[in-house]
Amino acid sequence: MYPVDFLWRAAHRHPNRIAVVSPSGDLTFGALAAQVLARAAALSRLDPLPRSRVCVGAANSVDHLVAILAILAAGKVWVPLNPRNGDPELRRIVEFVGPSLVLADAAMLERLAGVPAPLRPLDDLTRNAGDTGAVAFGPYARGGVSLEDAQAIKFTGGTTGFPKGVIQPLRAWNANIATQIHELGLTPDDRYLVAAPLTHGTSTYMLPLLGAGGALIFPEHTKPAGLLDAAAAHDATIFFAPPTLILALVDEQRREPRRLAALRYLVYGGAPMRPEQIRAAQAVFGPVLCTSFGQTEAPQIITFLPPAGMTGEHLASVGRPSLMTRVAIVGKDGTPLPVGAEGEIAVRGDLVMSGYLSAEEETRKTLVDGWLRTGDAGVFDERGYLFLRDRIRDVIITGGFNVYPGDVEVVLSAHPAIADCSVVGVPDEKWGEAVHAAVQLRPGMSVDVDELIGLVKRELGSVKAPKHVHLFESLPRSAVGKVLKPAIREVIVNERSH
């Protein structure tokens, strides 16, 4: 069984059920399967190399969805290009991956012009659609493709300024599909609102929903009001969003309440929510808020806390281990720790990645004796609920997106006026954490902080750009000269509180 087989089975069982709802018209499972096969055939003609890598850069759209499914159907490896990344970062990813083809929507075509790979408009798959026989009897149908082979390569950034590509094997996608169908109890009556990007959270819900016979709803407008209008109009039962969007939806629903009688799950993830924020969302939307803990390295649901569990002492928990995944708390030497002891969260099972692309040393550090060392600290209580404590690795989670300080520091350090810099995450009401930069200038030099923010935006995108740049006469350091990030964070927090 391969991930795309879940789509074929649903199309066989529910050919006349609605699979996709969108402003441009609905698609039944039969029609969706036909489009996927036709575009997979076009893809195979444009790029006949078996198991090749295909990058897709696009905003959320039905064409984007069908292109991803066509890549899977053609037996190729999907590499998402997030439009929120800066142009130089997107180019580095393409250069690093070495894809056979890059597909892009109109907005991304201009940004990706000149990348070192064949670049084509996304709608070329529609224009070149044709005989689907080659796909129907393609690499998966013939067998011989190992479930250890890659299904996707997703990038999380890296602490050295180089891309860090997570290789998600076919088995990890299968495990995610089975896990979500089980944990969420998905049925043909479920409808998922596409609020999060297809390049990120939504892609992990795509095949579980379709595999269960449910539908994906593409809203006409993506601001909070438009999302709630679409959820009400099309009886959305589930959607995933980062805390920043959840809080914006709470405000909008208070302003203009919609009837959301069908909603079963409002899943938040990617960053923590404080108990008072959770209670505010529950007060507005009812008992539908739930959460999961996951990583690109173990896609989406490592642990899950359903709405019924989000009460009392477990309000701050991220739930219990999911169906097919083992979770342990380990010490620095990898020894499992007892209940109540704090340590690093380690994960084992089919959900776990196979490694990082062209990064053997980083892979060895992260995959140890079959366990994924997540870089997150946590603790289990006596009932098996996991509580996150802190991040062991240096990463900022802002608005549900990971920002590695090293990536930002590399860009800032290139400015001729900067002698040294340090990037930290600071608690923020809107973003969960906001990216802040502490900068030490070279003697006799000055800099415009807006210029520095603009520099990072151009290189890495607005998500990774500092919200504020703070000028330090000298950065605080330890006795051995190491920059002390906790001290920097404390200075910034104190500065903001006055």
N, C-alpha and C positions, 0 to 999 in steps of 0.2 A: 504494500500500500504506500503510495506516494502522496504528498500533500495535495496536489492538484486532483487526485482521484476523489477527494471529498466533494469537489465541485461536480465532477462527472456523475457521481452517484446521486447527488441531490437533483441534478438535471434529469436523470432517468426516473427518479421517484416523483418529482414535482415539476414536470415540464411546463405546466400552465400556471404555477404559482408565481407571484411577483418576487423577483430577486433584487431588483434595483429600482429605487424610486428617485426621480430627479426632475428638475424643472423642465428639462427637454423631453421628458416622456419616460414611462416605466418600461422595464425589461423583464420578461418572464425568464425562468431558468432556462427554458429551451432556447430563447433568443440570446441570452447571455452566453450560453455554451457555444452557440453557433458563431457569435462574434469572436469569442476567445479562440476557437479553432481556426477561423479565417485569418485572424491577425497573427496567430502562431505560425501559420503557413507562410504568411508574408514575411515574418521575421526570419524564418528558416531560409527563405530565398535571399533576403538581404544579407544574412549572416549564416552561411551554411555550416560553420565550424561547430561540431558537437560540444556541448558542455561549456560553451564560451560565456564570458561575462558581458552583461548588457547593463549599462547605466541608464537611469531614467531621472530626468530633472523636470519636475512639473508641480504645479499647485494641485490641490484636490479637485478631481473631476472624474466623471465616468470613464472618459478615455484613458485617464491615468490608471484607474482600477483595471480596465480591460487589458492595458499594456502589461501590467504586472502579471496578471493571470496568464497572458499569452507567453510571457517569458518562462513561466513555470511549465506551461503546457508544451513548449518547444524543447524542454529539457535543458534550459540554460540557467545561468546564475544571475540573480537580480542584485543590482547595486544601486540603492537609492541615493539621489543627490538632493539634499535639502535646500530649497530656495532661500531659506533664512541664513545660510552660510554665505560668507563673503566670496567674491569671485576668485581671489587667489587660492583660498582653501579648496573651492570646488575644482580648480585646475590641478591642484596637488593631488587630490583624491583620484581624478581621472588618470593622471600620470602614474600614480602608484599602482592602480588596479590593472592598467593595460587592457581595457575592454575592447571587444571586437566592434562594438557599436555604442553610440550614445544617442538616446532619444530625448527630445526636449519639446516642451510646449513653446508657444510664441514668445513669452516673456523670457524664458531661459535660453532660447536659441541665441539671442543677442549676447547674453552674458557668457555663454560657453563657446562663442566663436573662437576658432583657433586652438581648441584643445587637441592634444596629440592622439586623436582617435576619430574614426568616421562619425560625423555628426549629422543627424537627420531629424526632421520635424516628427513629432509624435504621430501626426495624422498620416504619415507615410505608410503606417501599418494598415490603415483603412484603404488607402489608394491602391496598395499592392496586394490586397486580400484576394485569395483565389482558392484553388483546390486544397482541400484539407486532408487528403488521404495520407500524405507524408507525415502529418502530425498524429493522426489516428493510429498509425503504425510506427511511431517514432521511438526514441530511446527508452522511454518508460514502458511502452507496450511490449517492446522486445525483451525487456529485462536487462540485467547486467549492470544497472546503475546501483551502486551501493548506497545504503541509507546514511553512510558516513560522508558521502559526497556533499559538497556545498549546495545549499538552496539559495542563500543570500549572503552578501558581505555588507555589513552595516558599520558605519564609522562613528566612533565616539570621541574622536580627538585623541591627543596624546600629550604627555607631560614634557616631551622634548620638542614640540612644535611640528612633529611629523604625524601624518594620519595614522590612526590605530583602527584597523579593519577587523571587525569581529566576524569570524567565519561561522555562520549558522548552518549546520548540516540538515539534511532532509529529516533525520530522526528527531531533531529538536523541534522542527515545525510540526511533525506528527504529534509529538508529545504535547506541544502547546495547544493544538486543535482538540485533542482528547481531553486535556486538562480543563480547558475553558468550557467545553460542552458539559463536562461533569460538574465542575464547581458552580457554574451559573445556571445549570439545568436548562440549557438552550433547547428550544423547540421550533417547529415551523412558524409559530405565531410570533416569534421575536423579531423585532425591528431595531436595528442599530443606527443611531444618528451619527453621521460622519462629522464629528466636531474636531477631533485631533487630526494632525497631518497623516496622510497615507505613508509618508516616509518614516513615520515614527509609530505612535501608539495604535493608530487605526489599522495598520497592516497586520498587527498581531490578532485583531478581532475579525479580520476579513474572512478567512477560511473557516474559522469556527462557526460564524453566523451562517455563511452560505452552506457549509457542510451540514448544519442542523436543519436546513430548509428555510431559514429566516431571510430577511431582506436588509439591504443597506440603504439608508436614506441620505441623499445628497441635498443639503439645504440650498436654497437660492441665495441666501445671505448668511455670512459667517460671523457677524457680530452677535453678541448675546441675545438681542431681541430677535434676530432672524433664526437663531438656533432654537429658541423656545417656541417661536411660531411654527417652525417645521416639526418640532417634537409633538406639539399639540395637534397640528393638522394631519399628521401621518401616524399617530398613535405609536410613537417611539417607546420601546420597552427598556432600552439600555443605551447608554453611551459612556465613553471614557473621556476624561478631561483632566488637565493638571489643576492644582489648587487655585492658581491665579484665575483661570477661566471659571471654575466653580464659584468663586467669590463674586465674580462679575455677574454670573447667572443669578446668584442669590439677590443681588441688588436689583437686577432687571425684573425678576419675578415679583419682588416686593413692590416695585414701581407699577407694574402692570401684570397682575396674576393671570396665568394661562391654566386651562384645564389639562392636567397631565395624568389622567386617570390610568393610562396603560403603563406608565413608567414603573419598572421593577428595580432597576439598578442604575444608580448614578455613581460610576466608579472613578475614584480619584487615585492618582498615582504619579510617580516621577519626582515627588517631593512631599514632605510631611505637611499635615494640617494640624494646627493647634486645637485643643479640645473645644475652646469657645467658638472657633470657626466651624467645627464639625456640628456643634449644637445649633448654630445659626442656620446652616444648610438643612439640618433635619427639621428645624422649625418651619422653614419655608417649603421644602419639597416633601416632607413626610419621611417615613422610615424606609428610604431607598438608598441612602448614601452608604457606600462600602469602599473597601480599599484593597489593594494588592501590593505586594513587594516583588519587584522583578528587575532585571538588568538586560541590556542588549546581549550580554554573555549568557543569559538564561532567560529567554524572551517571555516576558510578561508575568506569569503567575508562578512565583516560587512559593509564596504564601498568599492566603486569601482570607479576608474578614468580611463575612456577609452582613447585610443590614441588621439582622437580628442580633449580631454579636457586638455591634457598635454602641455599647452602653456601659455605664459604670466604669469599673477599673480597666476594662479592655478598650476604652475609647481611644487610647493612645497606641494600641497594638496594631500590627499589620497582619494579624491572623495566624492561622496554623498552616503547616506545610501542605501543599496541594497533592493531588492524587498520585502522581508518578514521580515525586521528588523527595529526596532525603535532605534534611537540613540539620546542621550541627553547629554548635558554638565551640570553637577551638582556641587553644592558647597559641602563643608565638611559635611553639615547636610543633603545632598541628595536633596536639593531644586533645581529644574531646573533653569538654568541661561539664560539670554537673549543672543541674537545674539551679537557676539563680545566679550563676557565675557569668560575668561579662567577658566577652572575647570576640573574635572575628567570626562572622557568619560564613559558613562553608556549605556548599551545595553539591549534590551528586545526583546523577540520573540522566535520562535521555534528553532532558531539557537543556543541558549544558552545551555550550559551544565546543567546537573542535580545536579552536586556537585563534591566534591573531595572524593575519596575513603577513608573511615575510617578516615575522618578529619572533624568532624561536626563543630568545632569552626572556622576553616579556611573557610568552606563553608558558614557559617553565615556571616562572614566578607565580603565575595565576592559576594554572592547573597543576595541583600537587597531589600525587598518588590518587588520581581520579576525582579529586575534589576541586571545585571552583572556589578559590579564595576571593570573596566578593569585595574585600576592602571596606566593608561596613562592619561596625561593631554592634553587638546586640546581646540580648539575654532572653532565655525562655523562662516562663513561669511554670508552676507545677501542673497546670492544665494544658501545657503545650502551646501557649500563645507566645508569639515572638514580638519583642519590643526592640526597636532600633535605638541605639545609644549615640553613635557618632560615626563619622567616616574616618577610617584609618588612612585611606589614600587621600591625596590632596585634590579634591574636586568640589566645585560649587554647583549646587542645583538651583537654578533660577528659572522660575516659570515652568518647571518640569523638564528643562533641558540641562544636560551636563556641560559645565565649562571647566576645563582644566587650566588652572592659573598659569602653568608653564607656557601654554599656547599664547596667552595674552602677553605674558612677560617677554617672550621672544620678540613680538612685534614692537612693544614699547621700547625695549632695549636698543632697537635699531635706530631710534631717533637720536640725532647727534647731541642734543642737549641733556640727555639722560645718562647719569652716572650709574644708577642702580634703581631697581623698582621691585615691588612685591604686590601681588594681586591676591585679595582675600574676599571671602563672602561675608556680608554683613546682614543680620536679620532685617527683613523688610516686610511691611504689611501687605504689599501687593504681590511681590515676586517670591515670597518665602525667604530667599536670599537674593541680595543684589550684589553685582560685581563692583568692587571698589579697587582702585589702584593707588598705591603709595609710591611716590616718585621722589628720588633724590637727584638734584640737578648737578651738572658739572660746574666747577667754580667759574663765576662770572657769566654764566649763561641763564637765559630765561626761556619760558615756553608758554604758549597759550593752551590751557587745559582742554578747551574745545577742539583744538587741533589734534591733541593726542587721542581724544575719544573718536574723532573722525578717522584717524589713521587706523585704529583697530576695527572700526565699522567697515572700512574699505577692504581690509585684509581678511577679516574673520566673520563679518556680519554683525548685525545690530544686537543679536542675543548675547554675544560674547564681549561686546564693547562695555567698558566701565560706565556705570551710571554716574560715578563721581571720580575725579582724580584729586588726590590730596598731596600737596607739596610738603615734603619733610626736609629739614636742614640736614639731617642724617637719619638713616633707618636704624631702628633699635636692633642690636646684635648681641649674640651670646659671647662668652669669654673666648670662644674659638672663632669668632667672626661670622657665625651663621645668623642670617636675618631671622628675627623672632616674629613670626606671623601672629601669634596670639597677642603680643604686645601691640602690634600695628592695629589689629582689629579692636583692641580695647581703646586705643587712642581715638580711632574713628568713631566708635560707638559713643564715647564720652563727648566728643566734639559735636555729634549730631543731637545729643540730648540737651545741649545748652543753647 
